[in-house]
Amino acid sequence: MYVCENCGQESAKWIGKCPACGQWNTFKEFKTLPPSSSKWKGSMGGETISSRGRDAAKVLRLKDISSHDDPRIDMHDQELNRVLGGGLVPGSIVLLGGEPGIGKSTLSLQTMLSLTDKKVLYVSGEESAHQLKMRAERLCVGGDTTKHDGFLLLCENSLEAIFEHIKEVQPDVVVIDSIQTISTEDVESSAGSIAQVRECASALLRFAKTSGVPVILIGHITKEGTLAGPKILEHIVDTVIQFEGDQHYMYRILRSIKNRFGSTSELGIYEMQQSGLRQVSNPSELLLTDNHDGLSGVAISSAIEGVRPFLVETQALVSSAAYGTPQRSATGFDQRRLNMLLAVLEKRVGFKLMQKDVFLNIAGGLRVTDMAMDLSVIAAVLSSNVDTPIEEGWCMAGEVGLSGEVRPVARIEQRISEAEKLGFQHIIIPKYNLSGLDRKKFKIELVPVRKVEEALRALFG
């Protein structure tokens, strides 16, 4: 059988262009298994279980099924608990992805070392036991690893051998680092291939669901930023979380892409230090620099990712185009949306930016998708264009429409409270958000606006 490396599309013959995803030269050949060989040994009892599970599965009435949730496992990490939806669910399978060197193994090892009340089996297919011991000593306080009696380490690449060790030690949590290095004897291909990743992930899923032991898989990503392996890998697992960030910055973002047990809009922020990853409980203080007073092209926005508000510094630089075609560049912000906002600024407000280069940057290496950033982007661009700084103590939140109106945004009270907590005196908000808002409970001055021109007039006079 031929399978597309990009999307997992199957074909009986080789095809140059994948009909599902449109990629070229992605079909690879692998041998299929006979139906009788798709069995695996149950790790907890040793009996052979069919992959379809005919004997174990029963038809149940909906009213007879208990809706009671199992208590979640506290990971002793507030950021990770929030992204997972309150903790690790017993019997769940979690996929953690990220670029090489971003800190996936550090995050998982640091979290597992904090679970002193659980027996953890950490399976490493990439590093030796000596390497992991050195990293554990760096992550532990004072380098003392003697109190971690329940942390068990296994350097193994064979799935069958891993299940034998699981049966022997009976762990409470299993970590596989990484799924692309594990292989099974049932598939005649090298580790990391589509067939190997799919079969190994399916076997680990069956183990997690039948035994109730949660499994954390660490996965590689491709150069396009998507998780490596077949797309079915993301469908198999219960939760997909991505660890992202710029290696030139110390901040790391833990973002939930799929979560069957919680919200997918949650966000965790860490700071990379010599002793490991530190949780950032108040990201606003880290994302704002105090020395931008008197500098043009800087605007502060009150953004929300998930349920947590934080203030972000938006930086813009507008200069005359050195060549015929002006450049448009955005870091941490959608470039197509930047082009739309520049068109609104030119058409509705009357500022000519056609022959200007525009560079936009979200400070701290953060990538923000909140629409309320629009107002700060326009203010920063205009501030740089006229080389006039925005007065200290001003921040803003508002979505900008194509006709130049400032549209209302969600959770306005949280945004205002965050700005007030950090000492801002004025905040520009959409006028439509004033309805039902108690202005008396805020000490910060609220500046409601209907159009972009009103916001710019309030900032620059």
Helices and strands as residue ranges (DSSP letters): E 2-4, E 10-11, E 27-29, G 35-37, E 39-41, E 48-50, G 62-64, H 78-84, E 93-98, H 104-114, E 120-124, H 129-139, G 141-143, E 151-155, H 159-169, E 173-177, G 179-181, H 194-211, E 215-219, H 232-236, E 239-244, E 251-259, E 267-273, E 276-279, H 283-287, E 298-305, E 308-320, E 328-331, H 335-344, I 345-349, E 356-362, G 363-365, G 371-373, H 374-386, E 394-396, E 399-400, E 406-407, H 412-421, E 426-430, G 431-434, G 439-441, E 445-449, H 452-460
